[in-house]
Every structure is written in C-alpha cells, then in structure tokens.
Amino acid sequence: MKNTYFLPLGGTGEIGMNLNLYGYGEDSHSETDWIMVDCGVTFSQAGLPGVDLQMPDPTFLASQKDNLKGVILTHAHEDHIGAMPFIWPYFNCPIYTTQFTASLLIEKFEEHNIDYDGKINILKEGDVINIASFEIKAIGLTHSIPEMNALLIKSPSANIFHTGDWKIDHNPVVGNGFNSKGLLGFDDLRIDALVCDSTNAIVPGRSGSELDVKDSLDKIIGGIEGRIFLSTFASNVARLYSVAETAEKHDRHVVLSGRGMHRIVNAAKAVGILDGLPEFVDEEDAGYLPAEKTLILCTGSQGEHRAALSKIANDRHQHLVAEKGDTVIFSSKVIPGNEAGILNLQNNFAKKGVNIITGKDEFVHVSGHPCEDELIEMFNLIKPKAVIPVHGEFRHLTANAALAEANGIKNSLVIENGTIIKISDKGVSVDSEVSSGRLHKDGKIIVYDYESPSIERSKISHTGLIVVSVVMVNNKVKGKPVVKTFGLPEFDKEGISLIDWVNQALSNVFGSKNKGGNLESKIRNSVVRQIKGVWGKRPKVEIIFH
C-alpha cells in the first residue's frame, strides 16, 4: 500500500534554512517519489567564526537522488532559495517558481556558473502542475515579498495545504490583497494536513498591514528636515515601493545603497513590479543633492558589518556621509542574535549627532508572518484535520499546535527536522526518523557541521595560539626553538614577556634528565602549564619539528 509522507530537513525547530520534502510510495526510505519545497540558508551565528552560511544536510536526499522529481520554490527569501546553488546541482531536477523568484535564482546560478538551461519553469498564481504522483496548485498569499505562493498538494491518498510564509494583509501595497473567498477555489475540499508557518505563533493579535506602515512613514518623513537614511529588509519590495512614493510626495530623491538593494530592485523592475516610480539616483551622484532633498535606502538594518549602513556609520562608505541633523530610520524588526550589532551601529550614529528612529519610537514596521488571530482565521478557512507546525523554533511550534488544538484541531504534531510523517485521511502520525544536520559554507568550501573547523577557530579566539618550531639533528634539539604567539597578551602582570615564559618551559623540557616519552607531548604539556600559571588560560599549542 502506498502512502503520503512529509519530511522537513530544515526550518522546523529553527527559523531559516527551510527545506521540506513530500513523498508518495510504498516505503518512506525506498520506492518513493519525492518533491522538494524550498531550499534555503540561514546566516552564520555567534560561535561559528568563518562560516558564511548554513544550509540543510541533504544526505537523505542523496540516497533518494533518482526519486527527487522536482523542486518548488514558494518565494524569493534567502531562507527559502539561498541553498539552491549549493544543493540543487547534485540533483538537476526541474524547478518550479514565480517569475520574480526565478529572476533572483537565475542571478545566483549565473554567479556560481551553474547551468540551469531548460530547468526553470515559471509558476503563476492559480497554475496547476503535475509532478510524478502529485498534483500541485499555486495559491497566492500575502507576505513581505512579492509573488509568495502557498501550495495545495494532492496525492492519491492525501490533500495537504503547505502555507509557506504568509500573513493576512488586505492592503499589501504591492500585489493582490489576501483573498479568503478564493483561497482554495474548491468546494468541500478535504484538507488532511495544514503544514503551517509558526514564526509569530506566540504573538497575540495581527501582524498589521503594509499600507498602515506606508501612511505612518508618510507622516514621519514629511516632518524631517535633513537627510534621511532608511534601512529595511531589501526583499520587502512593498516597503521600498512605499518609501519611493512617499519620498516623491515630499520632493525627495531616492538613492539606493547596498548590493542587496540593487539586486532586489533590478529583479522587481524586470517583472514590472516597480513600474511608475521615478528613477533611483546612483550612489556616486548622491553628494550633489541637497540634504533636505535626499532619502537613502540602505541595506544593513541588522547591523551587518559589510552592509551599507554600517559603512556610513563608520565613515567607510565611498560616496555617502551621515552628518549632524540627519535621521536614520530602522524600518525593520530586530532579528534575535543581532541586538549587539544594531545597538553598536545606532551608538555610532548617535556620536555623530544623527537622529535615530526605530520601531520603539514610531510605527515603522510590520511582520510578514501571521500572529495568533491570523492563524485562527486560517484554521477556520482551511478546516484541516491536522496541523503540522513548521518554520519556527520549538516554542513557536508548540504555540501553533496549542492554538490549533484550542480551535478544535485535535490531531497535530510538533516535530523536528528529520522526522518523517505519514499523512492520510485518517490523520498524521510519525513514520520514522532520518539523520538531519547542517552544512557550513566556509569561503568556497562546503563542509558538514561536524567537520567544520569553526569550533577550533572559536577556541583559538578565546585562548590564542602558540607555535613552537624545533630543529632536530640526529634525534637531538639543535639551536634555540623559535616561538610565535597569536592572540595572547605580550607581557604578564609583572612586565615579563610571555614568550620568555614559553622559552623557560622549553628549557625545562630539554634540560630534563628524563629523556623517555613523547617529546611533542612533553613540550605541549609544559608550555600549557607554564602559560596557564602566568595568564590563567590554556592556549592551543602547536609544535613543528624540522
């Protein structure tokens, strides 16, 4: 007997790095056709120095390589498409997504010299596609990026509604508003499982409308006299559109700053989303504009060191300068983990006499994810037999499941990455588990998380490194070893060089009458003991024999 399966490999029990699989076949580990929904990344976190990106471990997928029949990308956020250049080439199966998402995906593929010819298929709202045993309908939902499609996934044994990222916004500024009446387009359609975004499941009320943010920004911008720097998520095209319209209304020219801003604007223009707006001003020409006529749209709202806003705050930008009397508007939320970087950025602006406006001061941002009341409305519209919460940390998943249960949906499962769920008209149940983990993008190299050198880098960043170079002739030490330290204080509290302490430890080893044992271990142990006694920390010690 064939069954329908759901398997998250990323994005469940965490925010970011979304990768979900749906399968239909005799057994979840073999003889099953699979489709992939989204393939995203998450950015490096504290404690992982040198790691640029993290993405789901596709080991299970590799075992099913011939059975992966297609990839569907719900929208263009990095946590949903960012891993495609690194994972998709190993499978080379058809890709289905919207025109806007495709334009950004193609740019990624071309940047990485990936041949995608004939593999990208444009999926419009309302389209129905057939992949292996699945019939899939694209259903437009509102989000903080254009052309977000939920998916109605029908197999011979189950009907599933995969929400992707969404919110209920009847006035999203760009694109169509949330249409509850046309949500499914089917009468009396049984939904066996709702696989649902959980990001804001712990937040009461509603997320709010982009139109309300536009009206608020209109009042704020209209009351500012000097130069304005406004930073938001570059992918929020509706926000960019609102800011551009508002700037024109108040006789300001809009300057784009940051690679991400240019990339998104170019993609939006290519598909006609930003039609009717005035042309943006190039960064190198911004200096010719009067301050009161300028609004600069910047990347870097999360305090990213290399982003435009950070360069401006630290006087490192080639073309743009912030001065006393200017204003910076942070039209975004603070993503957990970024607090220190954002506060540092704001303090740097404050030192310059620049005014700062955040969400704590004014109404300048709304989330792109559903809060409690929106989730309840979706439950009532879809009337699923079961809910499988995804896209959230464990506390978000449990809150979503509890909300579903409180609204009459009794068969819901809180799972984590690697859990295979069986879905049928009788409900949902755990089938089995597969290994799941992360890949680290470390420069140009991709490694498994358990092979990543980032842990060793982190240790060195706390305790430093000592390198001892020893010349051996006929099994005897010749000359004085060369010692180099990295990341250690130069002197102890008495003013004695730490290198002198290392040399003392080496002299103790070489002068010892006990010649037995491993010389490398003796040197390392003696140096570590010596420096720990002087400094209070245990450095990493490497010995090189010549």
Secondary structure, DSSP 8 states (H G I E B T S, - for coil): --EEEEEEEESEEBSS--EEEEEEEEETTEEEEEEEE----EE--TT-TT--EEEE--HHHHHTGGGEEEEE-----HHHHTTHHHHGGGT---EEE-HHHHHHHHHHHHHTT---TTTEEE--TT-EEEETTEEEEEEE-B-SSSS-EEEEEE-SS-EEEE--S-B--S--SSS----STTSS--SS---SEEEEE-TTTTS-S----HHHHHHHHHHHHHT--S-EEEE--TT-HHHHHHHHHHHHHTT-EEEEESHHHHHHHHHHHHTTTTTTS---B-GGGGGGS-GGGEEEEES-TT--TTSHHHHHHTT--SS----TT-EEEE-S---TT-HHHHHHHHHHHHHTT-EEE-TTTS-----SS--HHHHHHHHHHH--SEEEEESEEHHHHHHHHHHHHHTT--EE----TTEEEEEETTEEEEEEE----EEEEETTEEEEGGG-THHHHHHHHHH-EEEEEE-EETTEE-S--EEEEESS-SB-TTS-BHHHHHHHHHHHHHT-S---S-HHHHHHHHHHHHHHHHHSS--EEEEEE-
